[in-house]
């Protein structure tokens, strides 16, 4: 079992920055691919970013590329999402996810089997 706890969400003005954290606990969590997804009201959950277990490979949705950056510190079992130049359309609940099954894909919700409870990010104009 893996438990994921997100933090760092909040209210920010457009153009501002936030850093989300995802603390993982449980067996072998530092060896799993990790991802961030988001879900806005009335919309499906969508891929934001993912990072390999070693941190050497990162992946981003086109909508956040160049603005968001994913990283991890395995010694702390923590994954981060640095969000810069935030836009109103970034408003959503952000979820951390872990893949313990070593899926070959990273952008689908089905690629992950553990999820956090989510943290709200609201960007105001």
Residue, then its C-alpha position, 0 to 999 in steps of 0.5 A: x500500500x502507498x499513501x499519498x498526501x498533497x499540500x501547497x495548494x491555495x489561492x494565487x493571482x494570475x501570473x503568480x507561482x505555487x509549489x505543490x508537494x506530494x509526500x508518499x509513504x509505504x513500501x518502495x514508493x521511491x521506485x515508482x513513477x509519479x504523476x500529477x493530474x488535475x480536475x476542474x469542475x465539470x471536466x475530466x481529470x487530465x494529465x499535467x506532468x510525470x516523472x520517472x522513479x530516478x527523476x531522469x525522465x519528465x513529461x508534461x502536458x502541452x498546456x503546462x510545458x515551460x511553466x510547470x516543473x516536476x521534480x522528486x527527492x527520493x530520500x524524502x519520498x516527496x514529489x514536487x510540482x513547481x507552477x509558474x506563470x499561473x493562468x485562470x485555466x490552471x484552476x483545478x484540484x490537483x492530484x498526485x498519483x503513483x504507478x506501482x505496476x510499472x505501466x509503459x504509459x504516463x499520461x492516462x489515469x489508468x497508468x496509476x494505481x494510487x492517488x492522493x486526496x487532492x489539493x485545490x489550486x485557484x488562480x484569480x485574475 
